[in-house]
Amino acid sequence: MSALSGRDPAYIATVLPALKLAMKAYFRSSVQDMEKVPEGGALIVGNHSGGLMPMDVPIIAVAFADTFGADRPLYCLAHDMLFTGVAGPVMRKFGFVKATRETAHEILTGGGVTIVFPGGDYDTFRPTLKANVVDFNGRTGYVRTALRAGVPIVPVVSIGGQEAQLFLSRGEWIGRHSPLRKLMRTDLFPIGAGFPFLIGPAPLNFPLPTKITTRVLDPIDIEAEFGPDPDPAEVDEVVRGRMADALAELARKRRFPVLG
């Protein structure tokens, strides 16, 4: 059975109003230019924000379904931990799939759209002082994935999610020596300050109701722009550069932390 068969458009359509209400009411989310996602397969590439509870995916998913309908396939490549226990079947219904290159290729060549956050946990636990920095930690595999499938990259930037608490450090030294390292599959032990804890492990804090604004940028046809044999590092630099410019523009329009 295909890894993609778990997605349930009828379930998504049923749950969508409640999910939309949560994103709009608590995070006052707004998404600009979702219609820029082209027809057919496309790889959405975003910055990841919000620690252990990033809202990037639900906010994008709500706007995507509002724009294109729940029947248009949208998948998210996710960490294995999301599929443990009772959460697994629910995640699959929403279109979450385990993050492998083969699964991504199947989605994209089948005409689907998938979301990937190359920076992963390194990005989502970045210190607050670097909240508006796009940092994929040198990962360029997403470029090869798009090239192999012959689909465009659609950069997406989001601001506000990293204000859900005060992120102090990724805790890389602690993470490398933590007994939980193998279980959590990460070298990080992020430290933050927030509610209800003052200073401690960032994943334990509840997210503040920060206003999150998201913008979809123009699609990038890699071969048309960079030629038939592009350097993934060069493509990545351009992608991150355009995302950084858009994020800086959103930052200039943001008046206050959390309030927006």
TIMIBA-199816 format. One record per residue (C-alpha): residue number from 1; residue in three letters; x, y, z. Coordinates in pm, whole numbers. Example, Ala and Ser with C-alpha at 12.3 -4.5 7.8 and 13.67 -1.06 7.14 Angstrom:
BEGIN
NODE, seq, type, xx, yy, zz
NODE, 1, ALA, 1230, -450, 780 .
NODE, 2, SER, 1367, -106, 714 .
This chain:
BEGIN
NODE, seq, type, xx, yy, zz
NODE, 1, MET, 0, 0, 0 .
NODE, 2, SER, 129, 344, -90 .
NODE, 3, ALA, 244, 572, 191 .
NODE, 4, LEU, 15, 835, 41 .
NODE, 5, SER, -307, 636, 70 .
NODE, 6, GLY, -376, 753, 425 .
NODE, 7, ARG, -469, 1108, 326 .
NODE, 8, ASP, -846, 1155, 360 .
NODE, 9, PRO, -990, 1463, 178 .
NODE, 10, ALA, -1335, 1411, 335 .
NODE, 11, TYR, -1184, 1408, 684 .
NODE, 12, ILE, -979, 1719, 605 .
NODE, 13, ALA, -1289, 1902, 476 .
NODE, 14, THR, -1476, 1812, 795 .
NODE, 15, VAL, -1200, 1924, 1033 .
NODE, 16, LEU, -1092, 2227, 830 .
NODE, 17, PRO, -1341, 2481, 979 .
NODE, 18, ALA, -1228, 2405, 1336 .
NODE, 19, LEU, -860, 2413, 1237 .
NODE, 20, LYS, -912, 2741, 1054 .
NODE, 21, LEU, -1086, 2890, 1357 .
NODE, 22, ALA, -797, 2788, 1583 .
NODE, 23, MET, -535, 2937, 1352 .
NODE, 24, LYS, -729, 3259, 1299 .
NODE, 25, ALA, -846, 3307, 1657 .
NODE, 26, TYR, -531, 3219, 1851 .
NODE, 27, PHE, -254, 3306, 1607 .
NODE, 28, ARG, -445, 3562, 1396 .
NODE, 29, SER, -287, 3392, 1097 .
NODE, 30, SER, -284, 3545, 752 .
NODE, 31, VAL, -145, 3397, 430 .
NODE, 32, GLN, -59, 3605, 126 .
NODE, 33, ASP, -44, 3490, -239 .
NODE, 34, MET, -131, 3120, -198 .
NODE, 35, GLU, -259, 3131, -557 .
NODE, 36, LYS, 106, 3146, -670 .
NODE, 37, VAL, 138, 2770, -614 .
NODE, 38, PRO, 125, 2637, -974 .
NODE, 39, GLU, -84, 2348, -1101 .
NODE, 40, GLY, 62, 1999, -1080 .
NODE, 41, GLY, 353, 1888, -865 .
NODE, 42, ALA, 535, 2152, -662 .
NODE, 43, LEU, 775, 2155, -369 .
NODE, 44, ILE, 687, 2416, -106 .
NODE, 45, VAL, 999, 2512, 89 .
NODE, 46, GLY, 963, 2712, 409 .
NODE, 47, ASN, 1140, 2842, 716 .
NODE, 48, HIS, 1032, 2655, 1029 .
NODE, 49, SER, 930, 2841, 1345 .
NODE, 50, GLY, 777, 2777, 1684 .
NODE, 51, GLY, 985, 2511, 1856 .
NODE, 52, LEU, 812, 2180, 1924 .
NODE, 53, MET, 474, 2325, 1824 .
NODE, 54, PRO, 536, 2499, 1491 .
NODE, 55, MET, 217, 2627, 1330 .
NODE, 56, ASP, 363, 2658, 979 .
NODE, 57, VAL, 198, 2342, 845 .
NODE, 58, PRO, -160, 2395, 973 .
NODE, 59, ILE, -157, 2760, 866 .
NODE, 60, ILE, -33, 2673, 515 .
NODE, 61, ALA, -269, 2373, 493 .
NODE, 62, VAL, -575, 2582, 581 .
NODE, 63, ALA, -489, 2848, 322 .
NODE, 64, PHE, -407, 2582, 61 .
NODE, 65, ALA, -743, 2407, 111 .
NODE, 66, ASP, -927, 2741, 109 .
NODE, 67, THR, -765, 2829, -222 .
NODE, 68, PHE, -761, 2495, -406 .
NODE, 69, GLY, -1008, 2275, -215 .
NODE, 70, ALA, -945, 1978, 15 .
NODE, 71, ASP, -930, 1739, -281 .
NODE, 72, ARG, -606, 1883, -416 .
NODE, 73, PRO, -335, 1666, -261 .
NODE, 74, LEU, -106, 1840, -13 .
NODE, 75, TYR, 141, 1636, 192 .
NODE, 76, CYS, 394, 1721, 459 .
NODE, 77, LEU, 718, 1531, 509 .
NODE, 78, ALA, 741, 1474, 884 .
NODE, 79, HIS, 956, 1327, 1163 .
NODE, 80, ASP, 889, 962, 1253 .
NODE, 81, MET, 779, 1063, 1604 .
NODE, 82, LEU, 457, 1213, 1467 .
NODE, 83, PHE, 341, 866, 1369 .
NODE, 84, THR, 378, 699, 1709 .
NODE, 85, GLY, 78, 586, 1912 .
NODE, 86, VAL, -275, 713, 1851 .
NODE, 87, ALA, -145, 1022, 1668 .
NODE, 88, GLY, -26, 818, 1371 .
NODE, 89, PRO, -362, 752, 1197 .
NODE, 90, VAL, -473, 1114, 1248 .
NODE, 91, MET, -149, 1251, 1104 .
NODE, 92, ARG, -182, 1027, 799 .
NODE, 93, LYS, -539, 1144, 739 .
NODE, 94, PHE, -411, 1501, 727 .
NODE, 95, GLY, -147, 1407, 470 .
NODE, 96, PHE, 160, 1376, 692 .
NODE, 97, VAL, 404, 1119, 557 .
NODE, 98, LYS, 743, 998, 676 .
NODE, 99, ALA, 1022, 1213, 539 .
NODE, 100, THR, 1203, 1006, 276 .
NODE, 101, ARG, 1326, 1105, -69 .
NODE, 102, GLU, 1131, 825, -232 .
NODE, 103, THR, 805, 934, -73 .
NODE, 104, ALA, 867, 1293, -182 .
NODE, 105, HIS, 939, 1172, -536 .
NODE, 106, GLU, 617, 972, -543 .
NODE, 107, ILE, 415, 1275, -433 .
NODE, 108, LEU, 571, 1517, -677 .
NODE, 109, THR, 571, 1294, -985 .
NODE, 110, GLY, 210, 1206, -910 .
NODE, 111, GLY, 110, 1572, -939 .
NODE, 112, GLY, 88, 1639, -567 .
NODE, 113, VAL, 226, 1924, -360 .
NODE, 114, THR, 445, 1866, -58 .
NODE, 115, ILE, 586, 2091, 212 .
NODE, 116, VAL, 941, 2058, 335 .
NODE, 117, PHE, 1133, 2254, 597 .
NODE, 118, PRO, 1502, 2190, 518 .
NODE, 119, GLY, 1620, 2352, 842 .
NODE, 120, GLY, 1412, 2110, 1051 .
NODE, 121, ASP, 1468, 2121, 1427 .
NODE, 122, TYR, 1783, 2331, 1380 .
NODE, 123, ASP, 1568, 2605, 1227 .
NODE, 124, THR, 1263, 2582, 1451 .
NODE, 125, PHE, 1474, 2608, 1768 .
NODE, 126, ARG, 1689, 2898, 1647 .
NODE, 127, PRO, 1750, 3168, 1910 .
NODE, 128, THR, 1507, 3458, 1918 .
NODE, 129, LEU, 1788, 3697, 1822 .
NODE, 130, LYS, 1797, 3513, 1487 .
NODE, 131, ALA, 1420, 3483, 1452 .
NODE, 132, ASN, 1419, 3643, 1108 .
NODE, 133, VAL, 1715, 3451, 967 .
NODE, 134, VAL, 1659, 3172, 712 .
NODE, 135, ASP, 1900, 2896, 813 .
NODE, 136, PHE, 1880, 2550, 655 .
NODE, 137, ASN, 2202, 2440, 828 .
NODE, 138, GLY, 2366, 2371, 490 .
NODE, 139, ARG, 2099, 2125, 374 .
NODE, 140, THR, 2041, 2129, -3 .
NODE, 141, GLY, 1871, 1793, -55 .
NODE, 142, TYR, 1540, 1964, -130 .
NODE, 143, VAL, 1693, 2110, -448 .
NODE, 144, ARG, 1791, 1762, -569 .
NODE, 145, THR, 1441, 1636, -485 .
NODE, 146, ALA, 1278, 1906, -699 .
NODE, 147, LEU, 1526, 1850, -983 .
NODE, 148, ARG, 1474, 1475, -987 .
NODE, 149, ALA, 1096, 1514, -1000 .
NODE, 150, GLY, 1110, 1800, -1249 .
NODE, 151, VAL, 892, 2031, -1038 .
NODE, 152, PRO, 927, 2395, -932 .
NODE, 153, ILE, 1031, 2511, -587 .
NODE, 154, VAL, 780, 2743, -420 .
NODE, 155, PRO, 948, 2938, -137 .
NODE, 156, VAL, 726, 3033, 157 .
NODE, 157, VAL, 824, 3258, 447 .
NODE, 158, SER, 657, 3303, 783 .
NODE, 159, ILE, 710, 3555, 1060 .
NODE, 160, GLY, 585, 3554, 1419 .
NODE, 161, GLY, 612, 3185, 1503 .
NODE, 162, GLN, 950, 3230, 1669 .
NODE, 163, GLU, 788, 3474, 1911 .
NODE, 164, ALA, 576, 3198, 2069 .
NODE, 165, GLN, 836, 3202, 2346 .
NODE, 166, LEU, 1184, 3339, 2408 .
NODE, 167, PHE, 1427, 3091, 2253 .
NODE, 168, LEU, 1762, 3127, 2429 .
NODE, 169, SER, 1977, 2849, 2286 .
NODE, 170, ARG, 1959, 2536, 2072 .
NODE, 171, GLY, 2148, 2359, 2350 .
NODE, 172, GLU, 2376, 2175, 2109 .
NODE, 173, TRP, 2637, 2078, 2371 .
NODE, 174, ILE, 2370, 1938, 2604 .
NODE, 175, GLY, 2197, 1763, 2315 .
NODE, 176, ARG, 2511, 1583, 2205 .
NODE, 177, HIS, 2556, 1442, 2556 .
NODE, 178, SER, 2189, 1380, 2637 .
NODE, 179, PRO, 2073, 1020, 2702 .
NODE, 180, LEU, 1763, 1109, 2497 .
NODE, 181, ARG, 1971, 1183, 2187 .
NODE, 182, LYS, 1899, 857, 2005 .
NODE, 183, LEU, 1534, 840, 2109 .
NODE, 184, MET, 1460, 1198, 1998 .
NODE, 185, ARG, 1685, 1172, 1690 .
NODE, 186, THR, 1831, 1516, 1749 .
NODE, 187, ASP, 2156, 1668, 1875 .
NODE, 188, LEU, 1969, 1962, 2025 .
NODE, 189, PHE, 1839, 2032, 2376 .
NODE, 190, PRO, 1677, 2374, 2327 .
NODE, 191, ILE, 1644, 2615, 2619 .
NODE, 192, GLY, 1370, 2877, 2628 .
NODE, 193, ALA, 1175, 3111, 2853 .
NODE, 194, GLY, 798, 3114, 2841 .
NODE, 195, PHE, 471, 2995, 2990 .
NODE, 196, PRO, 426, 2817, 3227 .
NODE, 197, PHE, 798, 2764, 3292 .
NODE, 198, LEU, 1037, 3055, 3323 .
NODE, 199, ILE, 1366, 2916, 3194 .
NODE, 200, GLY, 1401, 2551, 3101 .
NODE, 201, PRO, 1362, 2305, 2814 .
NODE, 202, ALA, 1187, 2500, 2539 .
NODE, 203, PRO, 956, 2213, 2431 .
NODE, 204, LEU, 778, 2227, 2770 .
NODE, 205, ASN, 648, 2581, 2722 .
NODE, 206, PHE, 303, 2658, 2582 .
NODE, 207, PRO, 305, 2889, 2276 .
NODE, 208, LEU, 202, 3250, 2325 .
NODE, 209, PRO, -77, 3381, 2097 .
NODE, 210, THR, 168, 3543, 1857 .
NODE, 211, LYS, 41, 3681, 1527 .
NODE, 212, ILE, 178, 3472, 1237 .
NODE, 213, THR, 201, 3611, 885 .
NODE, 214, THR, 293, 3391, 589 .
NODE, 215, ARG, 379, 3484, 232 .
NODE, 216, VAL, 407, 3259, -75 .
NODE, 217, LEU, 678, 3371, -318 .
NODE, 218, ASP, 706, 3325, -693 .
NODE, 219, PRO, 775, 2965, -804 .
NODE, 220, ILE, 1130, 2886, -918 .
NODE, 221, ASP, 1166, 2674, -1232 .
NODE, 222, ILE, 1516, 2546, -1160 .
NODE, 223, GLU, 1627, 2439, -1506 .
NODE, 224, ALA, 1473, 2742, -1676 .
NODE, 225, GLU, 1657, 2974, -1439 .
NODE, 226, PHE, 1983, 2788, -1375 .
NODE, 227, GLY, 2028, 2568, -1683 .
NODE, 228, PRO, 2012, 2191, -1742 .
NODE, 229, ASP, 2285, 2099, -1491 .
NODE, 230, PRO, 2250, 2340, -1199 .
NODE, 231, ASP, 2463, 2344, -886 .
NODE, 232, PRO, 2231, 2265, -590 .
NODE, 233, ALA, 2435, 2492, -363 .
NODE, 234, GLU, 2387, 2784, -603 .
NODE, 235, VAL, 2013, 2719, -626 .
NODE, 236, ASP, 1988, 2695, -248 .
NODE, 237, GLU, 2169, 3027, -207 .
NODE, 238, VAL, 1921, 3197, -440 .
NODE, 239, VAL, 1620, 3036, -271 .
NODE, 240, ARG, 1734, 3142, 75 .
NODE, 241, GLY, 1825, 3487, -54 .
NODE, 242, ARG, 1477, 3549, -187 .
NODE, 243, MET, 1324, 3413, 131 .
NODE, 244, ALA, 1550, 3639, 339 .
NODE, 245, ASP, 1446, 3945, 139 .
NODE, 246, ALA, 1077, 3864, 181 .
NODE, 247, LEU, 1120, 3791, 552 .
NODE, 248, ALA, 1302, 4121, 600 .
NODE, 249, GLU, 1013, 4303, 431 .
NODE, 250, LEU, 761, 4133, 660 .
NODE, 251, ALA, 979, 4221, 959 .
NODE, 252, ARG, 980, 4590, 864 .
NODE, 253, LYS, 601, 4588, 868 .
NODE, 254, ARG, 580, 4417, 1206 .
NODE, 255, ARG, 540, 4675, 1479 .
NODE, 256, PHE, 556, 4472, 1801 .
NODE, 257, PRO, 664, 4119, 1903 .
NODE, 258, VAL, 372, 3878, 1959 .
NODE, 259, LEU, 114, 4153, 1892 .
NODE, 260, GLY, 224, 4184, 1529 .
